Amino acid sequence: MVGTLIRLRFAIQRHTPRGKRLLGLGLGIVAVLLTWGVALLAPAAGDVLLLVLAGWLAGWVVGPVLSSGASVLRPEYFALLPLDRRRLGAGLLASVFVGVGAAVTAGGTLALVGYATVVAEGPAVVAAGAAAVLGAALLLVFVVALSRAVYAVLGAAMRTRLGVEVAAVQYGLLIATLFAGWLLVVPVVGATPAFLREGFAGLPGAAQVLAGLPSGWPLRAVEAAAAGRWSAALGWLGLLAAAAGAAVLVAVALLTPHVGPRTARRTRRPWGSRVLTGSRLLPGTPLGAVVGKELRAWWRDPWRSLEVRSGIWFGVFLAVFGVLAGIPQVAALSGVAVALIVALSGANLFGQDGTALWQLVVGQSPAAVRADIRGRQIGLVVALGVPAVLLAVLMALLTGTWALLPAALCVVVAVVLAGSGVAVVMSVVGVTPGVDPHRRVNATDAGENTVAIQVALWATALLVSPTLPLVVLLALDPGPGLATAAATTALVNGAAVAWFAGAVAVHRLETHLPETFARLRYPGAGTATTRGDGVLDRLSGRAEAEAVTAAGRR
C-alpha cells in the first residue's frame, strides 16, 4: 500500500508547475547549506543552530497550511475504498517521507553531525556523532508527523472561530512579509554579525525557550554526549523519541478517513437570522436580499471570515514591521492594507460559493444579475471597509500618527470602493472553481487564481492613482482645505470606479452566465468566454488556464 501511495504522490507532484518545484528545491538546498555553515563556522554555533532548527520546525508546521496542499494525498480520497483505516493512515504518513521536502530536511538536520565534530574532542566525537545521527533522524520524524497532524487539525479547526483566527494570523504574517518584509532587512542584517559571534548572550531567556522546544532537544543531546554526560544525552534523545512517537500516533489517527458528521450542534441562534422574525434593516428587494446574504456569508462562512481576519492581521503586522524598523509612520498604512484585501479576497466571489451560481442561472434576468453584482459589491465594502477604517484609527491612536490619519482614510475610501468594482469584474472574468463548502478541508480550498489576484492588485493600484497626488500633499502638509479636496477626490474616484466596473461585471455576466457557470461546474471545458479578441476575453482565457491548473493541483 505504501508503494502505491508513494507513486500517487509522485504523480501529483509531476503535475505541479516545474518552475515551482525547481524553486522549492533551490531554496531547500540553500537552507541546507546555511544550516551546515552555521554548524561548522559560527562562533556561537550552539545558539545560532537552536534558532535555525526552530526555523526548520516552523517551516514544516506553517508551510503546508499556507500552501494549497498540492502534493498532499487527502484521506477523504480513499474513504470509500475497502482498506484498513489505520494502515491507510500510516501509509499516508509514510508517503510524506519520500519527497524533496523530507530529503532537504534530512540534509539540514544532519548538520548536527557537523556541530558534533566542533564541540566534541577525542573519543567523545564518536558518541556525539552517534547522538547527532539519532537526534537528526528523530527530529525528521517529529517535524514531518507534526506537520501532517497540524495540517489535519487546522483543516478541522477551520470550522471553529479559533481555527479561523489561527490560520488568519499565519496568512496575515505571510502577506505582510511579502509586502513589507524588506523593512526588517536592514535591522536583521545589522544584527546578524553580532548574533553569529555572541548568540543569545544578551537574551539568555530566548536560548532557554528555544532549547525547550523539541527542535532544541537533539542539540542538547549532542552537547551532553560531547561533555561525557551519557545519561543526559540519552534522556534528551528519549524525550525526543517519545515526542516523535506521539506525533506519529496523532498524525496516523488524523489521517484516517472519516465520513461521519463534521459539524457541531449550534448552541445559539446564528447571527443575522433574526431578520426572519424581527424587523428588517435592509429593504425587501432583490438587492437587499443579496446584501443580507453576503453580509451573513462574510460573517458565518469560515473561509470568507478568514479573508477578513487575514486582512486585519496583515494591517497589524504591517504596523509592527514599521515600528520594529523605526518607521512608525508605516502604521498609518494598516487600514490601507485591509482595504487592499477587498480586491484580492473578492477576486473570486463566485468560486467561493462553490457551484451555487446555478441558482442565478435558473432565475436569470437582468434585474437578478444586477442585484447580485451590486449586492456583492456592497457586501465587500461593508465587510472589509469598516475594519479598515477602525484599524486605521486604532493604529493612529497607538503610534501617535494622527497627522497622517486623514490621508490614510482618503486612501482607504478610494481603495475599498475601487477594489469592490475590480473584485466583481475579476469574479466574472477570472472565475475559478473552488471546493464546495461542505467538502472543504484546508484554508485554501475556496479557490485561488494567481492571474486574477495579480490583475486585481495592479488594477486597483492603477485605478486609484488620481487620488494619490492630493493624498501625498495632504500627508506632507495637513490642512482643512487640502483634506476636503483629497476626501472629495477619493470618494468620487472610488465611487466612479465602483459604478463603472460594476456595470462592466453586470454586462459580462448577463451575456456569459451559462459559460461562467460551466467554468465552475466543468473546469477545463474550454467555454466560449475564451474565444473572443477583446481584453476581457483574453484575460478570461488566461484566468481559465490558471483555473484548470489549480483544479489539477487539488
C-alpha positions in Angstrom: 0.0 0.0 0.0 2.8 2.4 0.9 4.4 1.9 -2.5 1.1 2.7 -4.3 0.6 5.8 -2.2 4.2 7.0 -2.9 3.6 6.6 -6.7 0.3 8.5 -6.4 2.2 11.3 -4.5 4.8 11.5 -7.3 2.1 11.6 -9.9 0.5 14.6 -8.3 3.9 16.3 -7.9 4.6 15.8 -11.6 1.5 17.9 -12.4 2.6 20.8 -10.4 4.4 23.7 -12.2 8.0 22.7 -12.9 9.3 26.2 -12.0 7.6 25.9 -8.6 9.3 22.5 -8.0 12.7 23.9 -9.0 12.3 27.0 -6.9 11.4 24.8 -3.8 14.4 22.5 -4.4 16.7 25.5 -4.8 15.5 27.2 -1.6 15.8 23.9 0.2 19.4 23.4 -0.9 20.3 26.9 0.1 18.7 26.3 3.6 20.7 23.1 4.0 24.0 24.9 3.1 23.2 27.7 5.5 22.5 25.2 8.3 25.7 23.4 7.7 27.6 26.7 7.5 26.2 27.8 10.8 27.0 24.5 12.5 30.7 24.4 11.3 31.7 28.1 11.2 29.6 30.3 13.5 31.5 31.2 16.7 28.2 30.9 18.7 27.1 27.8 16.7 25.0 26.4 19.6 22.7 29.4 19.9 22.5 30.0 16.2 21.8 26.4 15.5 19.0 26.5 18.1 17.3 29.2 16.1 17.9 27.6 12.7 16.5 24.2 13.8 13.5 26.1 15.2 13.1 27.6 11.8 13.0 24.2 10.2 10.3 23.1 12.6 8.3 26.3 12.0 8.6 25.8 8.2 7.1 22.3 8.4 4.3 23.4 10.6 3.3 26.5 8.8 4.3 25.7 5.2 1.7 23.1 4.3 -1.0 25.3 5.8 -0.1 28.3 3.7 0.3 26.3 0.5 -2.5 24.8 -1.5 -1.7 21.3 -0.3 -0.9 20.3 -3.9 1.2 17.3 -3.1 -0.9 16.1 -0.2 -3.0 12.9 -0.5 -6.1 13.6 1.4 -7.7 10.9 3.5 -11.2 11.5 2.0 -9.9 10.4 -1.4 -9.8 6.8 -0.1 -12.9 7.0 2.2 -15.0 4.6 0.1 -12.3 2.0 -0.6 -12.2 -1.3 1.3 -9.0 -0.6 3.1 -7.9 -0.9 6.7 -8.2 2.6 8.1 -5.3 2.5 10.4 -3.0 1.0 7.8 -4.1 3.7 5.3 -3.4 6.5 7.8 0.1 5.0 8.4 0.7 4.7 4.7 -0.4 8.3 4.0 2.1 9.5 6.7 4.9 7.3 5.3 4.4 8.6 1.8 5.3 12.1 3.1 8.8 11.0 3.9 9.5 10.3 0.2 9.9 13.6 -1.4 12.1 16.7 -1.8 10.8 18.3 1.4 11.8 15.4 3.6 15.1 15.0 1.8 16.3 18.5 2.2 15.1 18.5 5.9 17.2 15.4 6.5 20.2 17.2 5.0 19.5 20.2 7.3 19.1 18.2 10.5 22.3 16.2 9.7 24.2 19.4 10.3 24.1 18.2 13.9 26.8 15.8 12.9 29.0 18.8 11.8 28.2 20.5 15.1 29.2 17.3 17.0 32.7 17.4 15.4 33.1 21.1 16.5 32.0 20.7 20.2 33.5 17.2 20.9 37.1 16.2 21.3 38.9 12.9 21.2 36.9 9.8 21.7 33.8 11.8 22.6 33.4 12.7 18.9 32.1 9.2 18.1 29.5 9.3 20.9 28.5 12.9 20.0 28.3 11.9 16.3 26.1 8.9 17.1 23.8 11.1 19.2 23.7 13.6 16.3 22.6 11.0 13.7 20.0 9.5 16.0 18.8 13.0 17.0 18.6 14.1 13.4 16.5 11.0 12.4 14.1 11.5 15.3 13.8 15.2 14.6 12.9 14.5 11.0 10.2 12.0 12.0 8.9 14.5 14.5 8.6 17.5 12.2 7.0 15.6 9.4 4.5 13.9 11.6 3.7 17.1 13.4 3.3 18.9 10.1 0.7 16.3 8.9 -1.1 16.5 12.3 -1.2 20.3 12.3 -2.5 20.3 8.7 -5.3 18.0 9.6 -6.2 19.7 12.8 -6.3 23.2 11.2 -8.5 21.7 8.4 -11.0 20.6 11.0 -10.5 23.8 13.1 -11.4 25.9 10.1 -15.0 25.2 11.2 -14.3 27.0 14.5 -13.7 30.6 15.3 -10.3 29.8 17.0 -9.1 27.8 14.0 -10.0 30.6 11.6 -8.1 33.1 13.8 -5.0 30.9 13.9 -5.0 30.5 10.1 -5.6 34.2 9.7 -2.6 35.1 11.8 -0.4 32.9 9.6 -1.8 34.3 6.4 -1.6 37.9 7.7 2.0 37.4 8.7 2.8 35.9 5.3 1.2 38.7 3.3 2.8 41.4 5.5 6.2 39.8 4.9 5.7 39.7 1.2 4.6 43.4 1.1 6.9 44.9 3.8 9.4 42.3 4.9 12.1 44.5 3.4 11.6 46.9 6.3 13.3 44.3 8.6 16.2 43.6 6.2 18.4 46.4 7.5 17.9 45.7 11.2 18.3 41.9 10.7 21.4 42.2 8.5 22.9 44.7 11.0 22.3 42.4 14.0 23.5 39.2 12.2 27.3 39.5 12.7 26.9 40.2 16.4 24.4 37.3 16.7 26.8 34.9 15.0 29.6 36.0 17.4 27.7 36.2 20.7 24.5 34.2 20.2 21.8 35.0 22.8 24.3 36.5 25.2 22.1 39.5 25.7 18.9 37.4 25.7 19.5 34.3 27.8 15.8 33.7 28.1 15.5 33.3 24.4 18.1 30.5 24.3 16.2 28.7 27.2 12.9 28.9 25.3 14.4 27.6 22.1 16.2 24.8 23.9 12.9 23.8 25.5 11.4 23.2 22.1 11.6 19.7 20.6 13.9 21.2 17.8 16.4 22.0 20.5 16.5 18.6 22.2 18.9 16.8 19.8 21.3 19.8 20.1 21.3 19.4 23.8 21.8 15.6 23.4 24.9 16.2 21.2 26.3 18.7 23.7 25.7 16.3 26.6 27.4 13.5 24.7 30.3 15.7 23.9 30.7 16.5 27.6 30.6 12.9 28.6 27.2 13.2 30.3 25.7 10.0 28.8 22.6 9.9 31.0 21.6 13.4 30.0 22.2 12.7 26.3 20.0 9.5 26.5 17.4 11.5 28.4 17.2 14.2 25.7 17.0 11.5 22.9 14.4 9.5 24.8 12.3 12.6 25.2 12.6 13.4 21.5 11.7 9.7 20.7 8.6 9.9 22.8 7.6 13.2 21.2 8.1 11.7 17.7 6.1 8.6 18.6 3.3 10.7 20.0 3.3 12.9 16.8 3.2 9.8 14.6 0.3 8.3 16.5 -1.7 11.6 16.4 -0.9 12.0 12.7 -2.0 8.5 11.8 -5.2 8.9 13.7 -5.9 12.2 12.0 -5.1 10.9 8.6 -7.6 8.0 9.0 -10.5 8.6 6.7 -13.7 9.7 8.5 -17.1 10.1 6.9 -19.2 10.9 10.0 -20.7 14.2 10.9 -18.2 17.1 10.7 -20.1 19.9 12.3 -21.1 20.6 15.9 -24.6 21.4 17.0 -25.4 25.1 17.4 -25.8 26.4 20.9 -27.3 29.7 19.9 -29.1 31.4 17.1 -26.8 32.3 14.2 -26.1 36.0 13.6 -28.3 37.5 11.0 -31.2 35.0 11.4 -33.3 37.4 13.4 -34.4 39.1 10.2 -36.8 36.2 9.7 -38.7 37.0 12.9 -37.8 40.6 13.7 -37.7 43.9 11.9 -35.6 44.3 8.8 -32.6 46.6 8.5 -32.4 46.0 4.7 -35.1 46.6 2.1 -37.2 43.7 1.0 -35.9 43.9 -2.6 -33.6 41.6 -4.6 -30.7 44.0 -3.8 -31.5 43.9 -0.1 -31.6 40.1 -0.2 -28.2 39.8 -1.8 -26.6 42.3 0.6 -28.1 40.4 3.6 -26.9 37.1 2.2 -23.4 38.5 1.5 -23.0 40.1 5.0 -24.1 36.8 6.6 -21.7 34.9 4.4 -18.8 37.2 5.3 -19.6 36.7 9.0 -20.5 33.0 9.1 -18.6 31.3 6.4 -15.2 30.3 7.9 -13.4 30.7 4.5 -14.9 34.2 3.9 -14.2 35.1 7.5 -10.6 34.0 7.0 -10.3 36.7 4.3 -11.5 39.4 6.6 -9.3 38.4 9.5 -6.3 37.8 7.3 -6.6 41.4 6.1 -6.8 42.7 9.6 -3.7 40.8 10.7 -2.0 41.9 7.6 -2.5 45.5 8.7 -1.4 44.7 12.3 1.8 43.0 11.2 2.5 45.8 8.7 2.3 48.3 11.6 4.6 46.0 13.7 7.2 45.8 11.0 7.2 49.6 10.7 7.7 50.1 14.4 10.4 47.5 14.6 12.2 49.2 11.7 12.0 52.5 13.4 9.4 53.9 11.0 6.2 54.2 12.9 4.6 56.2 10.1 4.2 52.9 8.3 1.5 52.1 10.8 -0.7 54.6 9.1 -1.0 52.3 6.2 -2.5 49.5 8.3 -6.0 50.5 7.2 -4.9 50.7 3.6 -3.6 47.1 3.9 -7.1 45.9 4.9 -8.7 47.9 2.1 -6.4 46.3 -0.4 -7.7 42.9 0.6 -11.1 43.9 -0.9 -9.9 43.4 -4.4 -7.7 40.4 -3.6 -10.2 38.4 -1.5 -13.1 39.4 -3.7 -11.4 38.4 -7.0 -13.3 35.0 -6.9 -16.6 35.6 -5.2 -18.5 33.1 -7.3 -15.8 30.4 -6.8 -16.0 30.9 -3.1 -19.7 29.9 -3.3 -18.8 26.6 -4.9 -21.4 25.8 -7.6 -24.2 27.9 -6.1 -24.2 30.1 -9.2 -26.8 27.7 -10.7 -29.5 29.5 -8.7 -28.8 32.6 -10.7 -28.7 30.6 -13.9 -32.1 29.2 -13.2 -33.7 32.6 -12.4 -31.6 34.6 -14.8 -32.9 38.1 -15.6 -31.2 41.5 -16.0 -32.6 42.6 -12.6 -31.4 39.5 -10.8 -27.9 39.7 -12.3 -27.7 43.5 -11.5 -28.8 42.9 -7.9 -26.3 40.0 -7.5 -23.3 42.1 -8.7 -24.3 45.3 -6.8 -25.1 43.4 -3.7 -21.8 41.6 -3.7 -20.1 45.0 -4.0 -21.9 46.4 -1.1 -21.2 43.4 1.0 -17.5 43.7 0.2 -17.4 47.4 1.1 -19.1 46.8 4.5 -17.3 43.6 5.4 -13.8 44.9 4.8 -14.3 48.7 4.7 -15.5 49.0 8.3 -12.5 47.0 9.7 -10.1 49.1 7.5 -11.3 52.4 9.0 -11.4 51.1 12.5 -7.8 49.7 12.3 -6.5 52.9 10.8 -7.9 54.9 13.7 -6.6 52.4 16.2 -3.1 52.4 14.8 -3.1 56.2 14.8 -4.0 56.1 18.4 -1.3 53.5 19.4 1.5 55.0 17.3 0.6 58.7 17.6 0.5 59.2 13.8 -2.7 61.3 13.9 -1.3 63.8 11.3 -1.3 61.0 8.7 -4.8 59.7 9.6 -6.8 62.0 7.1 -4.6 60.9 4.2 -4.8 57.3 5.2 -8.6 57.4 5.4 -8.8 59.0 2.0 -6.8 56.1 0.5 -8.9 53.6 2.4 -12.1 55.1 0.9 -10.7 55.1 -2.7 -9.2 51.6 -2.4 -12.3 50.0 -0.8 -14.7 51.4 -3.4 -12.4 50.8 -6.4 -11.5 47.4 -5.1 -15.1 46.3 -4.9 -15.5 47.2 -8.6 -12.4 45.4 -9.6 -13.4 42.4 -7.5 -16.7 41.8 -9.2 -15.1 42.1 -12.7 -12.5 39.6 -11.8 -15.0 37.3 -10.2 -16.8 37.1 -13.5 -13.9 37.1 -15.9 -11.5 35.1 -13.7 -13.9 32.7 -12.1 -12.1 29.7 -10.6 -13.8 26.6 -9.3 -13.3 26.0 -5.6 -14.3 23.1 -3.4 -17.9 23.2 -2.4 -18.3 24.5 1.2 -19.3 21.1 2.7 -16.2 19.4 1.2 -13.6 21.9 2.2 -10.7 20.9 4.4 -7.8 23.3 4.0 -7.8 27.1 4.3 -7.1 27.4 0.6 -10.0 25.2 -0.6 -12.2 28.2 -1.6 -10.4 28.5 -4.9 -7.4 30.5 -5.9 -6.3 32.1 -9.2 -2.9 33.9 -9.2 -3.7 35.6 -12.5 -6.9 37.1 -11.2 -5.2 38.1 -7.9 -2.3 39.8 -9.7 -4.6 41.6 -12.1 -6.9 42.7 -9.2 -3.9 44.1 -7.2 -2.3 46.1 -10.0 -5.7 47.3 -11.5 -6.8 48.6 -8.1 -3.5 50.5 -7.7 -3.8 52.0 -11.2 -7.4 53.0 -10.8 -6.9 54.9 -7.5 -3.9 56.8 -8.9 -6.0 60.0 -9.4 -6.4 60.2 -5.6 -2.7 59.7 -4.8 -1.2 63.2 -5.6 -3.6 65.0 -3.3 -3.1 62.4 -0.6 0.7 62.8 -0.8 0.3 66.5 -0.5 -2.1 66.1 2.5 0.4 63.8 4.2 3.2 66.3 3.8 1.2 69.4 4.6 -2.0 68.7 6.5 -4.7 71.3 6.3 -8.5 71.5 6.2 -8.8 72.7 2.7 -6.5 70.1 1.3 -8.2 67.4 3.4 -11.6 68.3 2.0 -10.2 68.3 -1.6 -8.5 64.9 -1.0 -11.5 63.4 0.6 -13.8 64.5 -2.2 -11.4 63.2 -4.9 -11.1 59.9 -3.1 -14.8 59.5 -2.8 -15.5 60.5 -6.4 -12.6 58.4 -7.7 -13.6 55.3 -5.8 -17.4 55.6 -6.5 -16.8 56.1 -10.2 -14.6 53.0 -10.5 -17.1 51.0 -8.4 -20.0 52.0 -10.5 -18.3 51.6 -13.9 -16.6 48.3 -13.0 -19.8 47.0 -11.6 -21.6 47.9 -14.8 -19.0 46.0 -16.8 -19.4 43.0 -14.5 -23.2 43.1 -14.9 -23.0 43.2 -18.7 -20.3 40.5 -18.8 -22.3 38.2 -16.5 -25.6 38.8 -18.4 -24.0 37.8 -21.7 -21.9 35.0 -20.4 -23.8 33.5 -17.5 -24.1 29.9 -18.8 -20.4 29.8 -19.7 -19.4 31.2 -16.4 -21.4 28.5 -14.6 -19.8 25.9 -16.9 -16.4 27.0 -15.8 -17.3 26.4 -12.2 -19.1 23.1 -12.8 -16.9 21.7 -15.5 -13.3 23.0 -15.2 -11.3 22.9 -18.4 -14.3 22.5 -20.7 -13.0 25.3 -23.0 -16.0 27.6 -22.8 -16.9 30.3 -25.3 -15.7 33.1 -22.9 -12.1 32.4 -24.0 -12.7 32.7 -27.8 -13.1 36.5 -28.3 -10.4 39.0 -29.1 -11.3 41.7 -26.5 -9.2 42.5 -23.4 -11.7 40.7 -21.1 -11.8 37.7 -23.4 -8.0 37.3 -23.4 -7.9 37.8 -19.7 -10.6 35.3 -19.3 -8.6 32.8 -21.3 -5.5 33.3 -19.1 -7.6 33.0 -16.0 -9.3 29.8 -17.2 -5.9 28.2 -18.0 -4.7 29.0 -14.5 -8.0 27.8 -13.0 -7.6 24.4 -14.8 -4.0 24.2 -13.4 -5.2 25.0 -9.9 -8.0 22.4 -10.2 -5.4 19.8 -11.3 -3.3 20.6 -8.3 -6.2 19.9 -6.0 
